[in-house]
């Protein structure tokens, strides 16, 4: 059975889990974790989303985040590609760091946000790493307590649910997190309820699916994609459409195919018709490109450059 598509709409809140490839570690040192922090901060600034909570373990990590206009898939793709390049370069290794498909559950924040933040922060205790969450520094728990300053973590909304005064809110938050009546694995935080992608009741699920369907497509067109890749690679559209396999043009076509695959309103068939190429061949180019970005930092930067140009396109 084919996987259901990701659900996206502005201000949607997700529980995200990323895991190491084949269960292997993704963090090998505190230096790696610090680098991951910097990538999170840069992503938050660049993609304009809120990170309500996180917890970095050894072979996986949890995030509670609220997106803006840019879909979750693009955010995680940016972070995972850049972190993989860092790990492979720093530790003299090759290949993938992360398991192919991340887990993301869309949640009813009104109903589950506080419970989920507590669940994420209590991971080190459930894993028997520490007996006091205040001793675990690689999560946002200490940020909520005011013991660590990570300005890119959004704590005000969750704390406001406990009290209007910050000191009182932090004390009540701490009591809430310490209340671990059920400290087992919460299946619903991993597989949702009514829909495998959603944690919420029937009404929330129906509304979420309807809202995602009504979300307008990306404002850039196929012509914008072609113009952006030509600009990034310094070639003309005539060269892009040429029958030859010159490196810059071939690379640009592969990037165009990747961008089109990411889009919610364009198809490889339309791109193939525009470039007079075979759609399946373009799909294979895009797939090979994804694998190459793991080890080719310059290529990943070029792809990000194309995305940046497209997000600056005026609305149509």
URJO-V850027 format. One record per run of one state. SS is the DSSP state (alpha for helix, beta for strand, coil for the rest). FROM is the first residue (numbers start at 1). TO is the last residue. Records with the same first field share a line. If there is no record, write none. Layout:
SS: FROM-TO + FROM-TO
This chain:
coil: 1-12 + 24-29 + 48-49 + 57-59 + 67-71 + 91-97 + 99-102 + 108-108 + 122-122 + 127-132 + 136-138 + 140-140 + 145-152 + 154-155 + 161-165 + 179-187 + 192-194 + 196-197 + 200-201 + 215-221 + 234-236 + 242-246 + 263-267 + 276-278 + 293-296 + 312-316
beta: 13-20 + 50-56 + 60-66 + 98-98 + 103-107 + 139-139 + 153-153 + 195-195 + 198-199
alpha: 21-23 + 30-47 + 72-90 + 109-121 + 123-126 + 133-135 + 141-144 + 156-160 + 166-178 + 188-191 + 202-214 + 222-233 + 237-241 + 247-262 + 268-275 + 279-292 + 297-311
